[in-house]
Amino acid sequence: MSGRGGVFLGGGGSVADEAALWDEFAKNGQRVLYWPMALPFEQHASAEQWLRESLAPHGSFDIVMWSSVADRNPEELAEFDLIFIGGGNTYALLDEVQRHQFLDPVRQFVADGGSLYGGSAGAVLAGADIGTAEPFDSNDVGITDTLALNLLSGASLLPHYEPRHADWLRRYVATTLDTVIAIPERCGVAVHDDLARNVGPEPVVIFGPDDHHVVNVGESWSLSTPPKSTQSVG
């Protein structure tokens, strides 16, 4: 494993939408572990080809795909520089990781200096709880424990954020007392230790039980002590 590591959160748009974020986490020579488990199995091969083509402009990468973590040894994670977790059904993704007891190993991978990219469902998994996916994904697997990786000092994630989601998020955080980082599709957030930074190109909105505020492009904040509101949220 090499590099400083970190957690990189994509809003769920295209590679072009998240170009600034990909420039930060995609480093030539990385060994990449791809987890497509949020997608149906029959889509895994084409998703792997998409990832190979998307990473190619950034250099040469050794990409390994695990279609499941069943029968995998958590110690194998140490062989990789980056875990790439893409989109799909968030409940199916969490169910796979929970059932095979890979939440703690991924947390340790990041703590040991590994990098993790989460886009869409993968970004939600990086947060404390996937309850934010409830209006958007079907829980066909029937999981009731929605606690996730919790790599963001207790905050949860909502990708694909649009202003029309603001009222729902206000109700959600008022009920759960959680903090939710809402990331538009044309945006990304880079996290190193407790410090998060909006790499742009659009603002990020943080919803808390008591206030809601905007983090503009290039601004950083402490995940453990989010900044106070500086402008209104629609």
ZIDA-V406572 format. One record per pair of residues at least 12 apart in sequence whose ideal C-beta (glycine too) atoms are under 10 Angstrom apart, sorted by the first residue. I is the first residue (numbers start at 1). GAP is how many residues later the second one is. D is the distance in Angstrom with one decimal. If there is no record, write none. Layout:
[[I/GAP/D] [I/GAP/D]]
This chain:
[[1/29/9.7] [1/30/8.2] [1/76/8.9] [1/77/6.2] [1/78/7.8] [1/79/6.9] [1/80/5.6] [1/81/9.3] [1/108/8.3] [1/111/7.0] [1/112/6.2] [1/113/5.7] [1/114/9.0] [2/25/8.5] [2/27/7.9] [2/28/7.9] [2/29/8.8] [2/79/5.8] [2/111/8.5] [2/112/9.7] [2/113/9.8] [3/22/9.3] [3/24/6.2] [3/26/9.4] [3/27/7.4] [3/78/5.9] [3/79/8.3] [3/110/7.2] [3/111/8.4] [3/112/6.4] [4/23/9.8] [4/109/6.9] [4/111/8.0] [4/188/7.0] [5/20/9.6] [5/76/8.3] [5/77/8.7] [5/104/8.7] [5/105/6.5] [5/106/8.9] [5/107/7.8] [5/108/4.2] [5/109/5.2] [5/110/4.8] [5/111/8.1] [5/187/7.8] [5/188/9.6] [6/18/8.0] [6/19/7.2] [6/76/9.8] [6/104/8.0] [6/107/9.0] [6/108/9.0] [6/109/5.6] [6/110/7.8] [6/111/9.4] [6/145/9.8] [6/184/6.0] [6/185/5.9] [6/186/4.6] [6/187/8.4] [6/189/9.6] [6/190/9.9] [6/191/9.9] [7/18/9.1] [7/76/10.0] [7/103/6.3] [7/107/9.7] [7/108/7.6] [7/109/5.1] [7/110/8.1] [7/111/7.3] [7/116/9.2] [7/119/5.8] [7/142/8.8] [7/144/5.1] [7/145/7.2] [7/182/8.4] [7/183/7.7] [7/184/4.2] [7/185/8.0] [7/186/9.7] [7/189/8.7] [8/13/5.7] [8/14/8.4] [8/16/6.4] [8/17/4.2] [8/18/9.2] [8/74/8.8] [8/76/9.4] [8/107/6.8] [8/108/7.0] [8/109/4.5] [8/110/7.3] [8/111/8.8] [8/114/9.8] [8/115/8.9] [8/118/9.0] [8/180/6.6] [8/181/7.5] [8/182/5.5] [8/183/7.4] [8/184/9.9] [8/191/8.6] [9/12/7.8] [9/107/9.1] [9/108/8.0] [9/109/5.6] [9/110/7.9] [9/111/9.9] [9/113/8.5] [9/114/4.5] [9/115/9.3] [9/117/6.2] [9/118/8.6] [9/142/9.3] [9/143/8.2] [9/148/6.4] [9/150/7.7] [9/172/7.4] [9/174/6.2] [9/178/9.0] [9/179/6.4] [9/180/4.4] [9/181/7.7] [9/182/7.0] [9/187/8.4] [9/190/9.6] [9/195/9.3] [10/12/8.2] [10/15/9.3] [10/75/10.0] [10/76/8.8] [10/77/8.7] [10/107/6.9] [10/108/6.8] [10/109/3.7] [10/110/7.0] [10/112/7.7] [10/113/5.9] [10/149/7.0] [10/173/7.4] [10/175/8.5] [10/177/8.0] [10/178/5.2] [10/179/8.4] [11/108/7.9] [11/109/7.9] [11/112/7.5] [11/146/9.6] [11/147/9.3] [11/148/4.9] [11/149/6.5] [11/150/6.9] [11/171/8.9] [11/172/4.0] [11/173/5.0] [11/174/4.5] [11/175/6.6] [11/176/4.5] [11/177/6.4] [11/178/8.4] [11/191/7.9] [11/193/8.6] [12/74/9.3] [12/75/5.9] [12/106/9.7] [12/107/5.8] [12/108/3.6] [12/109/8.3] [12/110/9.1] [12/111/7.0] [12/112/9.4] [12/146/9.7] [12/147/4.0] [12/148/4.6] [12/149/9.0] [12/171/7.7] [12/172/8.8] [12/173/5.3] [12/174/9.8] [12/175/9.4] [13/106/8.6] [13/107/8.8] [13/146/8.7] [13/147/8.0] [13/170/9.5] [13/171/7.7] [13/172/3.2] [13/173/5.4] [13/174/7.8] [13/175/9.1] [13/189/9.6] [14/40/9.2] [14/171/7.9] [14/172/8.7] [15/35/8.9] [15/36/9.6] [15/38/9.1] [15/39/4.8] [15/40/9.1] [15/42/9.0] [15/104/9.5] [16/38/9.9] [16/170/8.8] [17/167/8.6] [17/168/5.4] [17/169/4.4] [17/170/7.6] [17/171/8.6] [17/184/8.4] [17/185/9.0] [18/36/9.9] [18/99/9.4] [18/101/7.2] [18/165/9.6] [18/167/8.2] [18/168/7.7] [18/169/7.4] [18/170/4.9] [18/181/8.7] [18/182/9.9] [18/183/9.5] [19/38/9.9] [19/167/9.4] [19/169/8.7] [19/180/9.5] [19/181/9.6] [19/182/8.4] [20/166/9.7] [20/167/8.5] [20/168/6.2] [20/170/9.1] [20/178/9.6] [20/179/4.5] [20/180/5.4] [20/181/6.5] [20/197/8.6] [21/96/8.0] [21/98/8.9] [21/162/9.8] [21/166/8.0] [21/167/2.8] [21/168/7.7] [21/169/6.7] [21/177/9.9] [21/178/5.3] [21/179/8.7] [22/32/7.7] [22/33/8.2] [22/35/8.9] [22/36/6.9] [22/95/8.3] [22/97/9.8] [22/166/7.9] [22/177/9.7] [23/34/10.0] [23/35/7.6] [23/165/9.5] [23/176/8.3] [24/91/9.5] [24/93/9.6] [24/164/7.8] [24/166/5.4] [24/173/9.2] [24/175/6.3] [25/33/9.2] [25/56/9.8] [25/57/6.6] [25/59/8.6] [25/90/5.7] [25/91/8.6] [25/92/5.2] [25/163/8.8] [25/165/7.5] [25/174/9.9] [26/28/8.7] [26/29/5.8] [26/30/9.9] [26/31/8.7] [26/32/4.0] [26/33/7.5] [26/35/7.7] [26/56/8.0] [26/58/9.3] [26/89/9.5] [26/91/8.3] [27/31/7.4] [27/32/7.2] [27/34/8.9] [27/54/7.6] [27/55/8.1] [27/88/8.4] [28/27/9.7] [28/30/6.5] [28/31/2.8] [28/32/6.0] [28/33/7.7] [29/30/6.6] [29/31/6.4] [29/32/7.5] [29/33/8.1] [29/52/8.2] [30/25/8.6] [30/28/8.9] [30/29/8.2] [30/30/9.0] [30/31/5.5] [30/32/7.4] [30/33/8.9] [30/50/8.1] [30/51/4.2] [30/52/5.2] [30/54/9.6] [30/85/7.8] [31/30/7.6] [31/31/4.5] [31/32/8.1] [31/33/7.3] [31/48/6.5] [31/49/4.9] [31/50/5.1] [31/51/7.5] [32/19/7.8] [32/20/9.4] [32/23/7.2] [32/29/5.2] [32/30/6.8] [32/31/4.7] [32/32/7.1] [32/33/9.2] [32/48/6.7] [32/49/7.0] [32/50/4.8] [32/51/7.9] [32/52/5.6] [32/83/9.2] [32/85/8.9] [33/29/9.8] [33/30/8.1] [33/31/5.6] [33/32/7.9] [33/33/6.5] [33/39/9.9] [33/43/8.4] [33/44/7.1] [33/46/8.0] [33/47/4.3] [33/48/8.7] [33/49/7.1] [33/50/4.9] [33/51/6.9] [33/52/9.2] [33/76/9.2] [33/81/9.3] [33/83/9.7] [34/13/7.9] [34/14/6.1] [34/17/5.6] [34/18/9.1] [34/21/9.8] [34/27/10.0] [34/29/5.9] [34/30/6.9] [34/31/4.5] [34/32/7.3] [34/33/9.4] [34/46/9.7] [34/48/9.2] [34/49/8.1] [34/50/5.0] [34/51/8.2] [34/52/7.7] [34/83/9.8] [35/30/7.9] [35/31/6.0] [35/32/8.7] [35/33/9.2] [35/34/7.6] [35/48/6.5] [35/49/7.0] [35/50/4.7] [35/51/7.6] [35/58/7.8] [35/61/8.4] [35/62/8.2] [35/67/9.2] [35/71/9.3] [35/81/9.9] [35/83/9.6] [35/87/7.5] [35/90/9.2] [36/12/6.9] [36/14/9.6] [36/15/8.4] [36/29/6.5] [36/30/8.4] [36/31/6.6] [36/32/9.8] [36/48/9.0] [36/49/8.4] [36/50/6.1] [36/51/9.3] [36/52/7.4] [36/57/9.3] [36/86/9.7] [37/29/7.9] [37/30/7.1] [37/31/6.6] [37/32/7.5] [37/48/8.1] [37/49/9.2] [37/51/7.7] [37/52/9.2] [37/55/6.8] [37/56/5.3] [37/57/9.4] [37/58/8.8] [37/59/4.4] [37/60/7.5] [37/63/10.0] [37/84/9.1] [37/85/9.6] [37/88/9.9] [38/47/7.5] [38/48/6.6] [38/49/6.0] [38/50/2.8] [38/51/5.4] [38/52/6.5] [38/53/8.9] [38/54/5.9] [38/55/3.9] [38/56/8.9] [38/58/8.4] [38/81/9.7] [38/82/7.7] [38/83/4.1] [38/84/7.0] [38/86/9.3] [38/87/8.3] [38/99/8.9] [39/28/9.4] [39/47/7.4] [39/48/7.6] [39/49/4.1] [39/50/7.8] [39/53/8.3] [39/54/8.9] [39/82/8.8] [40/48/7.8] [40/49/8.5] [40/52/8.5] [41/26/6.2] [41/27/8.5] [43/45/8.1] [44/21/6.7] [44/22/9.5] [44/23/5.0] [44/24/9.6] [45/20/8.5] [45/22/9.0] [47/18/8.2] [47/20/9.9] [47/39/6.6] [47/40/9.3] [47/41/8.7] [48/15/7.2] [48/16/9.5] [48/17/4.8] [48/19/9.1] [50/36/8.7] [51/12/6.5] [51/14/8.2] [51/33/6.5] [51/35/7.5] [52/13/9.7] [54/30/9.8] [55/27/9.7] [55/29/8.6] [61/20/9.2] [61/21/8.5] [61/23/9.7] [62/17/9.7] [62/18/8.8] [62/19/9.0] [63/17/9.9] [63/19/9.5] [63/21/8.3] [64/12/9.3] [64/15/8.4] [64/16/7.4] [65/19/9.4] [66/17/9.6] [66/30/9.9] [66/36/9.9] [67/29/9.7] [68/28/6.6] [68/31/9.9] [68/32/7.7] [69/27/6.3] [69/28/6.6] [69/30/8.6] [69/31/4.5] [69/32/8.7] [69/33/4.9] [69/36/9.0] [69/37/9.6] [70/26/8.1] [70/29/8.0] [70/30/5.5] [70/32/9.9] [71/29/8.4] [72/28/7.2] [72/30/7.7] [72/33/9.4] [73/32/9.2] [74/26/9.1] [74/27/7.8] [74/28/6.4] [74/30/7.9] [74/31/3.5] [74/32/8.5] [74/34/8.0] [74/35/8.5] [75/30/8.1] [76/29/9.1] [77/25/8.4] [77/28/5.7] [77/29/7.1] [77/31/7.9] [77/32/4.6] [77/33/9.8] [77/35/8.9] [77/37/7.1] [78/27/9.4] [78/30/9.2] [78/31/7.4] [78/34/7.5] [78/36/8.1] [80/29/7.9] [80/34/6.8] [80/35/9.0] [81/32/9.1] [81/33/6.7] [81/34/6.2] [82/27/9.9] [82/32/7.1] [82/33/4.4] [82/34/7.1] [82/35/6.4] [83/23/6.7] [83/26/6.7] [83/27/8.4] [83/31/6.8] [83/32/7.4] [83/33/4.9] [83/34/7.3] [83/35/8.8] [83/39/8.9] [84/31/9.0] [84/32/8.1] [84/33/4.9] [84/34/8.5] [84/35/8.2] [84/38/7.7] [85/12/9.0] [85/21/8.9] [85/31/7.1] [85/32/6.8] [85/33/5.0] [85/34/7.3] [85/35/9.2] [85/36/7.5] [85/37/3.1] [85/38/8.2] [85/39/9.7] [85/40/6.2] [85/41/7.9] [85/64/9.4] [86/31/8.4] [86/32/8.2] [86/33/5.2] [86/34/6.8] [86/35/7.2] [86/36/5.5] [86/37/9.6] [87/31/9.1] [87/32/5.6] [87/33/3.0] [87/34/4.8] [87/35/6.6] [87/36/8.5] [87/37/9.2] [87/72/8.1] [87/73/9.2] [88/31/10.0] [88/32/7.4] [88/33/5.1] [88/34/8.6] [88/49/8.6] [89/32/6.5] [89/44/8.4] [89/47/9.6] [89/48/5.1] [89/49/7.0] [89/50/8.7] [89/51/7.5] [89/52/8.3] [90/30/8.1] [90/31/4.2] [90/32/8.7] [90/33/9.3] [90/34/4.8] [90/35/6.7] [90/40/5.0] [90/41/9.8] [90/42/8.5] [90/43/3.9] [90/44/9.2] [90/46/8.0] [90/47/4.9] [90/48/9.9] [90/49/9.0] [90/56/9.0] [90/58/8.7] [90/67/9.8] [90/69/9.7] [91/30/8.8] [91/33/9.8] [91/39/7.0] [91/42/6.9] [91/43/9.1] [91/46/5.7] [91/47/7.2] [91/48/4.5] [91/49/7.0] [91/50/5.4] [91/51/8.4] [91/52/5.8] [91/55/8.1] [92/29/8.3] [92/45/8.3] [92/46/9.2] [92/47/9.0] [92/48/7.3] [92/49/5.7] [92/51/9.1] [93/25/9.7] [93/27/9.8] [93/28/5.1] [93/29/7.2] [93/31/8.2] [93/32/5.7] [93/37/8.3] [93/40/9.4] [93/44/9.3] [93/48/9.6] [93/55/9.2] [94/27/8.6] [94/30/8.5] [94/31/6.1] [94/35/9.7] [94/36/5.5] [94/39/8.8] [94/45/9.7] [94/47/8.4] [94/49/6.4] [94/51/8.4] [94/52/7.0] [94/53/8.6] [94/54/6.0] [94/55/9.1] [95/44/9.0] [95/45/9.3] [95/46/4.3] [95/47/8.5] [95/48/5.1] [95/50/9.5] [96/45/8.7] [97/28/7.2] [97/51/8.3] [97/52/8.1] [98/43/9.7] [98/45/7.0] [98/47/6.8] [98/48/9.6] [98/49/8.6] [98/50/8.9] [99/42/9.2] [99/44/9.0] [102/47/9.6] [103/22/9.1] [103/44/8.1] [103/45/7.4] [103/46/6.0] [103/47/8.4] [104/45/9.4] [106/19/8.8] [106/20/9.1] [106/42/9.9] [106/43/5.9] [106/45/8.3] [107/42/6.1] [107/43/7.4] [107/44/6.8] [110/16/9.0] [110/39/8.2] [110/41/5.9] [110/81/9.4] [111/40/9.2] [115/75/10.0] [116/33/8.2] [116/35/7.1] [116/75/9.3] [117/71/9.2] [117/73/10.0] [118/30/9.9] [118/31/8.5] [118/33/8.7] [118/39/7.8] [118/41/8.6] [118/71/10.0] [119/40/7.3] [119/64/9.9] [119/66/9.9] [119/69/8.8] [120/13/9.5] [120/16/9.6] [120/17/9.9] [120/37/9.6] [120/39/5.0] [120/40/6.8] [120/63/9.7] [120/65/8.8] [121/12/7.3] [121/15/9.5] [121/16/7.4] [121/36/9.9] [121/38/8.1] [122/27/9.8] [122/35/9.5] [122/37/8.9] [123/29/9.8] [123/34/4.9] [123/35/8.7] [123/36/4.8] [123/37/9.5] [123/58/8.9] [123/60/6.8] [123/65/9.1] [123/66/8.5] [124/12/9.2] [124/13/8.6] [124/22/9.9] [124/24/7.1] [124/25/9.6] [124/32/7.5] [124/33/5.0] [124/34/7.4] [124/35/6.6] [124/36/10.0] [125/23/5.1] [125/24/5.7] [125/25/10.0] [125/26/9.0] [125/32/8.3] [126/22/7.1] [126/23/5.2] [126/24/8.4] [126/25/4.9] [126/26/6.4] [126/29/9.5] [126/30/9.2] [126/31/6.3] [126/55/9.8] [126/63/9.8] [126/65/8.4] [127/20/9.8] [127/21/5.7] [127/22/7.2] [127/23/7.1] [127/24/7.5] [127/25/5.5] [127/27/8.8] [127/28/6.0] [127/29/3.8] [127/30/4.0] [127/31/8.7] [127/51/8.8] [127/52/9.4] [127/53/7.9] [127/54/7.5] [128/18/9.4] [128/19/7.0] [128/20/6.3] [128/21/8.1] [128/22/4.5] [128/23/8.6] [128/24/6.8] [128/25/8.5] [128/26/5.2] [128/27/6.3] [128/28/5.0] [128/29/8.7] [128/48/9.7] [128/50/6.8] [128/51/8.6] [128/52/9.4] [129/16/9.6] [129/17/5.2] [129/18/5.7] [129/19/6.0] [129/21/8.1] [129/25/9.3] [129/26/9.6] [129/27/5.1] [129/28/9.3] [129/47/7.5] [129/49/6.7] [129/51/9.4] [130/13/8.9] [130/15/9.9] [130/16/4.9] [130/17/8.2] [130/18/5.2] [130/19/9.7] [130/26/7.6] [130/27/8.5] [131/15/5.2] [131/16/9.3] [131/17/9.3] [131/25/6.9] [131/27/10.0] [131/41/7.3] [131/44/9.5] [131/45/6.6] [131/47/7.8] [131/49/9.2] [132/14/9.3] [132/16/9.9] [132/24/5.3] [132/25/6.4] [132/26/4.5] [132/27/8.8] [132/29/9.9] [132/33/9.5] [132/36/9.4] [132/37/7.9] [132/40/6.8] [132/41/9.7] [132/44/9.3] [132/46/8.5] [132/48/5.9] [132/49/9.6] [132/50/8.7] [132/75/9.8] [133/13/8.3] [133/15/9.8] [133/23/9.5] [133/24/9.1] [133/25/8.3] [133/26/9.3] [134/12/8.4] [134/34/9.7] [134/38/8.6] [135/23/9.6] [135/30/8.4] [135/33/6.5] [135/37/9.0] [136/22/8.7] [136/23/9.3] [136/24/7.5] [136/29/9.4] [151/40/7.3] [151/72/9.4] [152/27/8.6] [152/29/6.9] [152/37/9.1] [152/39/6.5] [152/42/9.3] [152/44/7.4] [152/71/5.5] [152/72/9.7] [153/26/8.7] [153/38/9.0] [153/40/9.4] [153/41/6.0] [153/43/8.9] [153/69/8.2] [153/70/3.7] [153/71/4.8] [153/72/9.2] [153/73/9.4] [154/24/7.5] [154/25/6.7] [154/69/7.7] [154/70/7.9] [155/23/7.3] [155/24/4.5] [155/25/6.8] [155/26/5.4] [155/36/9.8] [155/41/8.6] [155/51/7.9] [155/52/9.7] [155/53/9.0] [155/68/5.9] [155/69/9.3] [155/71/8.0] [156/16/8.8] [156/17/9.0] [156/20/8.2] [156/22/5.3] [156/23/7.1] [156/24/5.0] [156/25/7.4] [156/26/9.8] [156/51/9.5] [157/23/7.0] [157/24/5.5] [157/25/8.0] [157/26/6.9] [157/32/8.8] [158/14/8.6] [158/22/5.5] [158/23/7.3] [158/24/4.6] [158/25/7.1] [158/26/9.9] [158/47/9.0] [158/49/8.2] [159/22/9.3] [159/23/8.2] [159/24/5.2] [159/25/8.3] [159/26/7.3] [159/28/9.0] [159/29/9.9] [160/22/9.2] [160/23/8.0] [160/24/7.6] [160/25/5.6] [161/19/9.3] [161/20/9.0] [161/21/3.8] [161/22/5.7] [161/23/5.0] [161/24/7.9] [161/26/8.2] [161/41/9.1] [161/42/9.8] [161/43/8.1] [161/44/6.5] [161/46/9.6] [162/20/9.0] [162/22/7.1] [162/23/8.5] [162/72/9.9] [163/19/9.7] [163/21/9.3] [163/42/8.7] [163/70/7.8] [163/71/4.5] [164/70/8.8] [165/15/9.9] [165/17/6.9] [165/19/10.0] [165/40/9.1] [165/42/9.4] [166/16/8.1] [166/39/7.5] [166/41/7.7] [166/46/7.5] [166/67/5.6] [166/68/6.1] [167/67/9.6] [168/39/9.8] [169/13/6.3] [169/36/8.1] [169/37/10.0] [169/38/4.5] [169/43/7.9] [169/64/9.0] [170/37/6.6] [170/38/9.9] [170/39/9.5] [170/42/6.9] [170/63/8.7] [172/35/7.6] [172/37/10.0] [173/33/9.8] [173/34/4.9] [173/35/6.1] [173/36/5.2] [173/37/8.9] [173/38/9.9] [173/39/8.2] [174/33/9.5] [174/34/9.8] [174/35/6.2] [174/36/9.3] [175/34/9.1] [176/33/8.1] [177/31/8.8] [177/32/4.8] [177/33/9.4] [178/29/8.6] [178/30/8.2] [178/31/7.6] [179/27/6.5] [179/28/7.0] [179/29/4.8] [179/30/7.7] [179/31/9.9] [179/44/8.4] [179/47/6.3] [180/25/8.7] [180/26/7.3] [180/27/4.6] [180/28/7.9] [180/32/9.4] [181/15/7.5] [181/17/9.6] [181/23/6.4] [181/24/8.0] [181/25/5.7] [181/26/8.1] [181/34/8.6] [181/40/9.6] [181/42/8.6] [181/45/8.9] [182/21/9.7] [182/22/6.7] [182/23/4.4] [182/24/7.2] [182/25/6.2] [182/30/9.0] [182/32/9.9] [182/51/9.0] [183/15/8.6] [183/19/8.6] [183/20/9.7] [183/21/5.6] [183/22/8.4] [184/17/9.3] [184/18/4.6] [184/19/7.7] [184/20/7.5] [184/21/8.4] [185/17/8.4] [186/14/8.4] [186/15/5.9] [186/16/4.9] [187/12/7.7] [187/13/6.4] [187/14/6.8] [187/15/4.5] [187/16/7.6] [187/17/6.2] [187/28/10.0] [187/30/8.3] [188/12/7.5] [188/13/9.0] [188/14/9.5] [188/16/9.0] [189/15/6.1] [189/26/8.5] [189/31/9.8] [189/32/9.8] [190/30/9.1] [191/29/9.8] [191/32/7.1] [192/28/9.5] [193/29/9.6] [193/30/8.8] [194/27/9.5] [194/28/5.5] [194/29/5.2] [194/30/5.4] [194/31/8.7] [195/25/5.6] [195/26/7.6] [195/27/6.3] [195/28/7.4] [195/29/9.7] [196/19/8.1] [196/23/9.5] [196/24/6.5] [196/25/5.7] [196/26/7.8] [196/27/5.5] [196/30/9.1] [197/18/8.6] [197/20/9.5] [197/21/7.4] [197/22/7.2] [197/23/4.3] [197/24/8.0] [198/16/9.4] [198/17/4.9] [198/18/6.7] [198/19/5.6] [198/20/6.7] [198/21/5.7] [198/22/7.7] [198/23/8.5] [199/18/7.5] [199/19/7.8] [200/16/8.4] [200/17/3.5] [200/18/6.7] [200/19/9.6] [201/16/6.1] [202/14/9.2] [202/15/7.2] [203/12/6.4] [203/13/5.2] [203/14/6.7] [203/16/8.8] [203/28/9.0] [203/30/9.6] [204/12/8.3] [204/13/8.7] [204/15/8.6] [204/17/9.2] [205/26/9.9] [205/28/5.6] [205/29/9.3] [206/15/7.6] [206/17/9.6] [206/20/5.4] [206/21/7.9] [206/23/9.0] [206/27/9.2] [207/19/9.8] [207/26/7.8] [208/18/6.3] [208/20/9.8] [208/21/9.3] [210/18/9.6] [210/19/9.5] [211/15/8.7] [211/16/9.7] [211/17/6.6] [211/18/4.8] [211/22/9.3] [212/17/6.5] [212/19/9.9] [212/20/8.3] [212/21/4.6] [213/13/7.3] [213/14/6.2] [213/15/6.5] [213/16/3.9] [213/17/5.9] [213/18/7.3] [213/19/9.0] [213/20/7.3] [214/13/9.5] [214/15/7.8] [214/16/6.5] [214/17/5.1] [214/18/8.3] [214/19/6.5] [215/12/7.3] [215/15/8.8] [216/14/8.5] [216/15/8.8]]
